[in-house]
Structure formats: structure tokens, C-alpha cells
Amino acid sequence: MVFCLDGLLLGVSWYIAYQIRFDFQIPEQFTRPMWTVLPAVVALKLICFFFFNCYRGMWRFTGLSDLMNIIKATVLGSVISVVGIALVFRFENFPRSIVFIDWSFSVLAVSGIRLFIRLFYHKYVPTRPILSLSRPTSSAAARLKKPRKRNLLIIGAGNCGEKMYREIHDNPQLNYKVVGFLDDDSSKIGRMIHGVPVLGIVGDLAAIIDQSGAEEALIAIPSASSQEMRRIVSLCKESGVRFKTVPGYGELIDGKVSVNVIREVAYRDLLGRETVKLDEKMISEYIRGRQVVVTGAGGSIGSELCRQICRFDPGAIVLFERAESPLYEIDLELRKTCGHLNIVPVLGDIRDKNHLRKIFDSLKPQTVFHAAAYKHVPMLEIQPWKALENNILGTLNLIDVSNEFGTERFVLVSTDKAVRAANVMGASKRVAEMIALNRNSCQTSRTQFMAVRFGNVVGSVGSVVPLFKKQIEEGGPVTVTHPEVTRYFMTIREASQLILQAGAMGQGGEIFILDMGTPVKIVDMARDLIRLSGFEPDVDIKIEFIGLRPGEKLYEELITADENAQPTQHPKILMLKGAACDMGQLNVKIQELASLAAAQDAAQIRFKLQEIVPDYAPSEPSASQTRAA
């Protein structure tokens, strides 16, 4: 039907073009040529419409892409028509202006009918029509009765706010009615977005809520800084309105915003870290089509690394993890979102060198991201041999096997706790750095070994944020070790993206340091989380200081004063070159550590770690903690 209608409209457009060209009095000598070429012009344009897929769309969803296809098809049809008329008729009795007038009317008519169809469906055809010939019963009618739509105020009258409005408006199942926008750009106030007004600035939130009857607010500013987010959240709380947010662009893997990503405001929103800009071409060169292994693939960093790696279409991605439940979850997720990729889940332990050899022999990985590690500081203070077995000896196994099978690139995920280590975990990660980097400084391997060092990630397993949330849910108290303790924080996605970027820049033997921004006081974080949960710190929820735990420092460092950090081409990544070769002595000491781990001699383990890492200042666990273990 639409095809026939298009043919009619194109014919009428050709005829109207002549009428307008000759002021509705077509001279006789032009009339016959007009009717002669009309069938050919219409048929030619319809063929172009087929070529540009103008009959494969769903009319109720007509959009800009359909308009562009119509424009391309009519341009091509007009150009071919001009060529044909010039070759056959030499433009005798064919005014040249006819082509331009006809093209304009063709675009208007064909796109206009599609817009009319979309408007008709939007206004008169329900999204989910009820296919029933009988009248519904009273109980059925009650079920079919639509719930009342909640009045929604969108904070942010930019591109994201407009996109949110369109999705809410086009999806009746969301049961929201947008009553207005707020924006701090005063030039937008009083203007309309799809017929909905920009009511005022964000500071007028409370008054506008009273005037508009808004019941909820949606913060649609993905680029908001931490100060902006804190101010908006505070205003929402003061006005008593429920509020949600759209994640920042750095949290969106594909960079696209939709109603599906709307969520509650979380602490990571208050960090307000800038969106990471990746050199995707550089990353793609060492991942696309390659075999990639991620150890610790079920952990916080490892699983996010897997998600980010899948963006670059690896030839295969090996999910190496020893905990079966997290491995199953990330495997299931990636198969759902990246089903076209070769995803290989491996239930294994980096301490099992024979298993590693079999995996590397069968898959021949070209890149390894080593994120598997024990990271819980108090637990490893009590049982330091576990840190040696996993963080040092397990890493050594993986390094040896990578070297044996010719892996091209090996990226070790390290930690800021490796700098002037005050705990076994930090010292073990520093030794792991030394083992990896010595392979390049001693020129004993063609594999490019490098380490990436960064601080805490918000929301990772074992981090302080989930603990604080649980304590708040239980009514408190929220326990903080010391009023002055500070930490660096970044989001899991940001850390994973920068690991990929650092891996692309490495030539072997470097330690890359991620710019963690400004350190955050843990007590300030606790207060923010309490307020975010709708309570008042030290009024509704108490904060208690319990003292530093064994191995815990007041302040974390990413580099020491004697380490000469150099900038890289990425503004958020610094670089240190590894120390001079000392593999001979290091190998002997590693063997001694292995013997001490087997004997579970905690005191000697600390002594030997201090011998290898001179700036490590060990602390002994308390008797009560030892008994608890």
C-alpha cells in the first residue's frame, strides 16, 4: 500500500513541479514531454527507494535515519533522471528547474506520509492492543485499568534530559508523566522541550516541586561533577522528593544513555571523576582478534576487565577463575551480551602450574591480564603464607608459563599498598612487581611484562563501601578505623579502562600509575553514605572509631619521593621504569619464601619479605585477631 502511495505521490510531485514552474499554465509544447517521461521518472525513484531500504522500516517508528534514506534515494533518482533526459531529449522542452522543484516536493510528500503514519500509530493505536471480542469482566477491567502516572521532574535540559523524555513518553509502561525540566542555564528557562517547559534553575527545586506537583526527580546530567551531584542530591533531600540518576558517561560501556541505566544515586556519583578518554585504536591493535587471558575473571576488577576487553572483539577471551560461582556469573553475562565472541571459562588456580601449561599450550594466548590476587589486608596479616602462595608464587607460575609459551604482553594488576608497604599484602604485591619487571630488565624474555598500580575502587568486593552500606542498613554504628585515615578512590570501570590503556602503551619493564585524583577521608565517605541513605550522621546513625588494624596506614601512596615518575601520552597515567636486573638474588629469595610458606612461619615470612622489600615495615597481628582466625 505504501509502495503504491509513494508512486502516486511521486507522480503528483512531478506534475506539481511543472504547474509551479509555469504559474499553473503549462505551455502545450511542454505538456507532452512531461507525460512522456513521467512513468520512467516515477519507476526510477521507486527503484532507488528499494535500493536504500525505504520499504523495510516499521512505519510506527519512522525517524531521522528513514528521512536520510528518502533524501539519498530522491537525490540519486533525480540525478539519473537528469542524465537520462539529457542523453535522450537533450533537454529540449524540459526546463532544468523542474528537477529541483520535483525533488523538493518528492522529499516533502514521501517523508510527510511516513510522519503521518507514525503520528497515527502514536495517537490512535495502543502499544499493546487487547485482542478480545468479549467485554472484560469487572475483575478483568480492574486489572486492565492503568495505574496513575507519577509526575516526574527532569533535572538537566540537555541532550540526556531530552533523550530521557522521549523514552519515557514513548514507553507508557514506565508510568511517568514529565511535568517539567530544571537547568542552571538561565537562557533555557521558559523554553519548551517537546512541549514540556523548562521551569527554572536547580536551586528552585523545592518551590517548583510544590508548583508542579512532581513526585520524583531524575538527575539527567551524565557530565556532572562531584560538587554538582552533591548539591543536587542535597536539594532533593531537602525537598523530600524521591530521586534517581543517569550514570556518568565513564560508567556506560557503550556511551549510550537510556532509561534502562537509570538507578539510585550511589557513592561513585559523588566522586565526580572525569570520563576516561581511551585511545581505542591503540588498545584495539593488541586485543582485536587476539587470544586474551584474564586471571581473577570473577573478581571486581577482573570481571570489569572482561567486559571492557569484549568491546574490542578479541579472537577469544579466557576467563580464568578458581571460584566457580563468580566464574559462572561472568561467563553467563558475557555470553548474553557478547554471544558472537569465543568465551572460554576455565575453573583453575594460578598455583597449579601444570594446569596453566595445558591452558596456554591449547589456546596460545597473546595477552595476559593478571588480576587474581588475595587483597584482604587483615586476613593476610593473620595468615601471611597465603599471600606468598597466591600473590607471589602463583604470579611466578603465570609469568614462567607466559614466557614459556611466548605470550606477547603481560599486564600485572598491582596496588598502591605496594608502595612503602605496611602489610603483607602490599609487600607480596611489590615482590610480584619485581618478579615481572625483572624479566625485561634482565632481558630474559621476549614477553613485554608491565605492572599497573592504583588505589581503591569503589564497590569492589572487600572494600569499605559495601561494609558501610550494610552497617547503615542494620542501623549502625558505622565503624571507621581513624578520623584521619584517607584513601584514593576510583570507579571499577575507570580502573579497568586505564589498565587496558596502560597495557597498550607498555614496551616492557614499566610500572604504570593511575592518576587517582584527590584522596578522600574515610570518615567523610561514611557521612556521605549515611546522608545518601536518608539519615543524618551522628544523629540517626552513629560513627565509631575503632583504631587502625594491623598493617593499615593512615595514608596510602602511589609513588615514593625517590621514584622518578614520568608523564605518558595519556593525562591520567604516569610511568616508572623498573629497577636494574637482580633476578639471580631474587630467585634465591623467592625459593626461601616458598619454603617459609610451606612451613607457615609467619615471623620468618615477614623478615624475609623485609629483606626483599627494604621499605616494608611489618606489624604483628593482635592476639585476639590471631585467635579469631
Stockholm file with secondary structure:
# STOCKHOLM 1.0

chainA/1-629         MVFCLDGLLLGVSWYIAYQIRFDFQIPEQFTRPMWTVLPAVVALKLICFFFFNCYRGMWRFTGLSDLMNIIKATVLGSVISVVGIALVFRFENFPRSIVFIDWSFSVLAVSGIRLFIRLFYHKYVPTRPILSLSRPTSSAAARLKKPRKRNLLIIGAGNCGEKMYREIHDNPQLNYKVVGFLDDDSSKIGRMIHGVPVLGIVGDLAAIIDQSGAEEALIAIPSASSQEMRRIVSLCKESGVRFKTVPGYGELIDGKVSVNVIREVAYRDLLGRETVKLDEKMISEYIRGRQVVVTGAGGSIGSELCRQICRFDPGAIVLFERAESPLYEIDLELRKTCGHLNIVPVLGDIRDKNHLRKIFDSLKPQTVFHAAAYKHVPMLEIQPWKALENNILGTLNLIDVSNEFGTERFVLVSTDKAVRAANVMGASKRVAEMIALNRNSCQTSRTQFMAVRFGNVVGSVGSVVPLFKKQIEEGGPVTVTHPEVTRYFMTIREASQLILQAGAMGQGGEIFILDMGTPVKIVDMARDLIRLSGFEPDVDIKIEFIGLRPGEKLYEELITADENAQPTQHPKILMLKGAACDMGQLNVKIQELASLAAAQDAAQIRFKLQEIVPDYAPSEPSASQTRAA
#=GR chainA/1-629 SS CHHHHHHHHHHHHHHHHHHHHTTTCCCHHHHHHHHHHHHHHHHHHHHHHHHTTTTSSCGGGCCHHHHHHHHHHHHHHHHHHHHHHHHHHTTTTCCTHHHHHHHHHHHHHHHHHHHHHHHHHHHHSCSSCCCCSSCCCHHHHHHHSCCCCEEEEEECCSHHHHHHHHHHHHCGGGCEEEEEEECSCGGGTTCEETTEEEEECGGGHHHHHHHHTCCEEEECCTTCCHHHHHHHHHHHHHHTCEEEECCCGGGCSSCCCCGGGCBCCCHHHHHCCCCCCCCHHHHHHHHBTSEEEEETTTSHHHHHHHHHHHTTCBSEEEEEESCHHHHHHHHHHHHHHCTTSCEEEEECCTTCHHHHHHHHHHHCCSEEEECCCCCCHHHHHHCHHHHIIIIIIIHHHHHHHHHHTTCSEEEEECCGGGTTCCSHHHHHHHHHHHHHHHHHHTTCCSSEEEEEECCEEETCTTCHHHHHHHHHHTTCCEEESCTTCEECEEEHHHHHHHHHHHHHHCCSSEEEEECCCSCEEHHHHHHHHHHHTTCCBTTTBCEEECCCCTTCCSSCCSSCTTSCCEECSSTTEEEEECCCCCHHHHHHHHHHHHHHHHHTCHHHHHHHHHHHSTTCCCCCCCHHHHHHC
#=GC SS_cons         CHHHHHHHHHHHHHHHHHHHHTTTCCCHHHHHHHHHHHHHHHHHHHHHHHHTTTTSSCGGGCCHHHHHHHHHHHHHHHHHHHHHHHHHHTTTTCCTHHHHHHHHHHHHHHHHHHHHHHHHHHHHSCSSCCCCSSCCCHHHHHHHSCCCCEEEEEECCSHHHHHHHHHHHHCGGGCEEEEEEECSCGGGTTCEETTEEEEECGGGHHHHHHHHTCCEEEECCTTCCHHHHHHHHHHHHHHTCEEEECCCGGGCSSCCCCGGGCBCCCHHHHHCCCCCCCCHHHHHHHHBTSEEEEETTTSHHHHHHHHHHHTTCBSEEEEEESCHHHHHHHHHHHHHHCTTSCEEEEECCTTCHHHHHHHHHHHCCSEEEECCCCCCHHHHHHCHHHHIIIIIIIHHHHHHHHHHTTCSEEEEECCGGGTTCCSHHHHHHHHHHHHHHHHHHTTCCSSEEEEEECCEEETCTTCHHHHHHHHHHTTCCEEESCTTCEECEEEHHHHHHHHHHHHHHCCSSEEEEECCCSCEEHHHHHHHHHHHTTCCBTTTBCEEECCCCTTCCSSCCSSCTTSCCEECSSTTEEEEECCCCCHHHHHHHHHHHHHHHHHTCHHHHHHHHHHHSTTCCCCCCCHHHHHHC
//
